[in-house]
Amino acid sequence: MTDHSEGEQLNYYFIPFFLDRSKVKQDEIICGGKIDGNAGREFAALNMARHDLQFAVDCLTEAVELEKIDSDSVRSRSLIFAGVVSYARPFKTGVREIRLEKESFYELGARFDVDLHDYLVDLRDKHIAHSVSEFEQCEATTVMVGSADEKTWRLAGVAYSAMTIVGLTRATVARAIDHISSMLLHWTRA
């Protein structure tokens, strides 16, 4: 395997899900072996999706604990954007063997908020990833200077005015945390 980390810490996880402890004798060593085939790749992809959803909860939880959610705050914006992207990833197409379908969570009933799910995925698609929403607006303006009596004005430069918001209120972030946590809990019990 090629090391692409370029000095970044590479984290390796080995998380046994189905381990029959009665088969492990005292002083034996436990290690993993690769499972080839579609079932192995699907199992791995599902667990990466679970990892994405947990990361989304972690990011959104840190964001809601900040003093305020603010598009001018690098930390606030980063946590919200990372949380939303991580939430949407498993539901989007990519290189993974599987893509989650929102319908698979309908059995959660009211704990799976379809409108919130759609909003988060749309926020990722139209604001965070592609910036084609009302959450980010900009226009060119002139810079004018003049006297206090407003009779004499002249052009002094060009500027732009911008309006940005993160796209999630504190209450919506809290709803998203509950929403995703319910999905993870359901998954754990399934």
C-alpha positions as CSV (number, residue, x, y, z in Angstrom):
1,M,0.0,0.0,0.0
2,T,1.3,3.4,-1.0
3,D,1.7,5.9,1.9
4,H,0.0,9.2,0.8
5,S,0.2,10.7,4.2
6,E,3.2,13.0,3.6
7,G,3.9,13.2,7.3
8,E,0.3,13.3,8.4
9,Q,-0.6,10.8,11.2
10,L,-2.2,7.7,9.6
11,N,-4.8,6.2,11.8
12,Y,-5.6,2.5,11.6
13,Y,-8.7,1.0,13.1
14,F,-9.4,-2.6,13.8
15,I,-12.9,-2.9,15.3
16,P,-14.3,-6.4,15.8
17,F,-18.1,-6.5,15.5
18,F,-18.8,-10.1,15.7
19,L,-16.3,-11.8,18.0
20,D,-17.1,-15.1,19.6
21,R,-15.0,-14.8,22.7
22,S,-15.5,-18.4,23.6
23,K,-13.2,-19.2,20.6
24,V,-10.4,-17.2,22.0
25,K,-8.1,-19.0,24.4
26,Q,-6.1,-17.3,27.0
27,D,-2.8,-15.9,25.8
28,E,-3.9,-16.0,22.1
29,I,-3.4,-13.1,19.8
30,I,-6.3,-11.6,17.8
31,C,-5.6,-10.2,14.3
32,G,-7.6,-9.4,11.2
33,G,-7.7,-11.1,7.8
34,K,-9.1,-9.6,4.6
35,I,-12.5,-10.7,3.4
36,D,-12.6,-10.5,-0.4
37,G,-15.8,-10.3,-2.4
38,N,-18.9,-8.1,-2.5
39,A,-20.1,-9.0,1.0
40,G,-16.8,-7.9,2.5
41,R,-16.7,-4.7,0.6
42,E,-20.3,-3.9,1.5
43,F,-19.6,-4.6,5.2
44,A,-16.6,-2.3,5.1
45,A,-18.6,0.5,3.2
46,L,-21.4,0.3,5.7
47,N,-19.0,0.8,8.6
48,M,-17.3,3.7,6.8
49,A,-20.8,5.2,6.5
50,R,-21.3,4.7,10.2
51,H,-18.0,6.4,10.8
52,D,-19.1,9.3,8.7
53,L,-22.3,9.7,10.6
54,Q,-20.5,9.5,14.0
55,F,-18.1,12.2,12.8
56,A,-21.1,14.3,11.8
57,V,-22.5,14.0,15.3
58,D,-19.1,14.9,16.8
59,C,-18.7,18.0,14.6
60,L,-22.2,19.2,15.2
61,T,-22.0,18.6,18.9
62,E,-18.8,20.7,19.1
63,A,-20.5,23.4,17.0
64,V,-23.6,23.7,19.2
65,E,-21.4,24.1,22.2
66,L,-19.8,27.2,20.8
67,E,-21.0,30.6,22.0
68,K,-22.8,31.2,18.7
69,I,-23.0,29.7,15.2
70,D,-21.5,32.2,12.9
71,S,-20.3,32.2,9.3
72,D,-17.5,34.6,10.3
73,S,-16.1,32.1,12.8
74,V,-13.6,29.7,11.1
75,R,-14.2,27.1,13.9
76,S,-18.0,27.4,13.7
77,R,-18.2,27.3,10.0
78,S,-15.7,24.4,9.7
79,L,-17.5,22.3,12.3
80,I,-20.9,22.9,10.6
81,F,-19.6,22.3,7.1
82,A,-17.6,19.2,8.1
83,G,-20.7,17.8,10.0
84,V,-23.0,18.4,7.1
85,V,-20.6,17.0,4.5
86,S,-20.0,13.9,6.6
87,Y,-23.7,13.4,7.1
88,A,-24.5,13.6,3.4
89,R,-21.5,11.5,2.2
90,P,-23.0,8.0,2.7
91,F,-26.2,9.1,0.8
92,K,-24.3,10.4,-2.2
93,T,-22.7,8.4,-5.0
94,G,-19.0,7.7,-4.8
95,V,-16.4,5.0,-4.9
96,R,-17.9,3.0,-2.0
97,E,-19.6,-0.3,-2.7
98,I,-23.0,0.9,-1.4
99,R,-24.9,4.1,-1.0
100,L,-27.3,4.6,1.9
101,E,-30.9,5.2,1.0
102,K,-33.0,7.4,3.3
103,E,-35.8,4.9,3.0
104,S,-33.8,2.4,5.0
105,F,-34.3,4.6,8.0
106,Y,-38.1,5.1,7.7
107,E,-38.7,2.4,10.3
108,L,-37.4,4.9,12.8
109,G,-40.7,6.7,12.4
110,A,-40.6,10.3,13.8
111,R,-37.0,9.9,15.0
112,F,-35.9,10.0,11.3
113,D,-36.8,13.5,10.2
114,V,-37.1,13.2,6.4
115,D,-37.4,17.0,6.0
116,L,-34.2,17.6,8.0
117,H,-32.4,14.8,6.1
118,D,-33.4,16.4,2.8
119,Y,-32.4,19.9,4.1
120,L,-28.9,18.7,5.2
121,V,-28.3,16.9,1.9
122,D,-29.5,20.0,-0.1
123,L,-27.3,22.2,2.1
124,R,-24.3,20.1,1.3
125,D,-25.1,20.1,-2.4
126,K,-26.2,23.7,-3.0
127,H,-24.4,25.7,-0.4
128,I,-21.3,23.9,0.9
129,A,-20.1,21.9,-2.1
130,H,-21.4,24.1,-5.0
131,S,-22.4,27.5,-3.5
132,V,-25.7,28.0,-5.5
133,S,-28.0,29.0,-2.7
134,E,-29.4,32.1,-1.0
135,F,-27.0,31.5,1.9
136,E,-24.2,33.2,0.1
137,Q,-24.8,36.4,-1.9
138,C,-22.4,38.9,-3.3
139,E,-22.6,41.9,-5.5
140,A,-20.1,44.5,-6.9
141,T,-20.5,48.0,-5.6
142,T,-18.8,51.4,-6.0
143,V,-16.9,53.2,-3.2
144,M,-18.0,56.8,-3.2
145,V,-16.5,59.6,-1.1
146,G,-18.0,63.0,-0.6
147,S,-19.0,65.8,1.7
148,A,-21.2,65.5,4.7
149,D,-23.9,67.6,3.0
150,E,-24.1,64.9,0.3
151,K,-23.8,67.5,-2.5
152,T,-20.4,66.4,-3.8
153,W,-19.7,62.7,-4.4
154,R,-17.0,61.1,-6.5
155,L,-15.9,57.6,-7.3
156,A,-13.0,56.4,-5.2
157,G,-12.9,52.7,-5.9
158,V,-14.7,49.4,-6.4
159,A,-15.7,46.9,-3.7
160,Y,-18.1,44.1,-3.1
161,S,-20.7,43.5,-0.5
162,A,-21.4,40.0,0.7
163,M,-23.9,38.2,2.9
164,T,-23.2,34.8,4.2
165,I,-24.7,32.5,6.7
166,V,-23.9,28.9,7.8
167,G,-27.3,27.6,6.9
168,L,-28.1,26.0,10.3
169,T,-29.4,27.6,13.4
170,R,-28.4,26.3,16.9
171,A,-31.9,24.6,17.2
172,T,-31.4,22.9,13.8
173,V,-28.0,21.7,14.7
174,A,-29.4,20.2,17.9
175,R,-32.2,18.5,15.9
176,A,-29.6,17.2,13.5
177,I,-27.5,15.7,16.4
178,D,-30.6,13.9,17.7
179,H,-31.6,12.8,14.2
180,I,-28.2,11.3,13.4
181,S,-27.8,9.8,16.9
182,S,-31.1,8.0,16.4
183,M,-29.9,6.6,13.1
184,L,-26.7,5.3,14.7
185,L,-28.5,3.8,17.6
186,H,-30.9,2.1,15.2
187,W,-28.0,0.8,13.3
188,T,-26.3,-0.6,16.4
189,R,-29.5,-2.5,17.3
190,A,-30.1,-3.9,13.8
